[in-house]
Amino acid sequence: MAFPTIVDSDQMRLLYKYTKYNDANDLDLVGWAKATWGVPLAMENDARAALVGEWQHGAGTGLDNLVMVTIGTGVGSAALVNGRLLKGSHYLAGNLGGHMAVNFDGGRCNCGNVGCLESEASSWALPGILKRQPGYAESPFAKGEKPDFEAVFRLAAAGESFALAVRERCLEAWATGILNLVYAYDPERVVIGGGVMHSADVILPFIQNKINHAAWLPANAVEVVAAQEPDWAGVLGMGHLALKTIQKN
């Protein structure tokens, strides 16, 4: 099982309030799995699971230092350092790239911090971002265009000025956040997944250029690539982790 929250993958417990299922932290999921199916349970954060899937079967095969970023409703992240999934003393390590601040003067995030990457450029934050952008009242979004990234990138590609400004703002936020992850974890490759990657032809070169110019590294020392298993990376990753759990038991 993979969850978009902080997971103790040793004791198989959720450590932070899981907003979709408020009672999940109180459930004995290990006991439930054993009683229901007679099998051990593997649990992990969803971004870590996706990273393992890409590492074993996708865009990260053959490498031991990777960062995974998933950009969609929120922004998730995970890191692999010297072939080991990074977890830290409280299972936070690598997971909260979406809540690294990229704008100290920004708005309040739903986590309580200010200017998080997620609150500056994610699907849940986009309607508010659009309304705060100068010129919103005359924009296509004020006139009924759906407030999602598909529309932003489609209109920007057609040259619509308001959408272009929003697109550039979000690209800068994502690039800044991912540059921070490069500084923190020094990967060989950054793998990006999530719904916005339908516009990978715009997003990947922008972020690659940011890293090439700002990281203390030779150009292209860190590759920025799209996930190869965008729909299945989490499942593949949990399959790999479940096999390890079975082997332990």
Helices and strands as residue ranges (DSSP letters): E 2-3, E 7-8, E 13-14, G 24-26, H 29-37, E 44-45, H 46-57, E 66-71, E 75-81, E 84-85, G 97-99, H 117-120, H 126-132, G 136-138, H 149-157, H 161-185, E 189-193, G 195-199, H 200-214, E 223-226, H 233-248
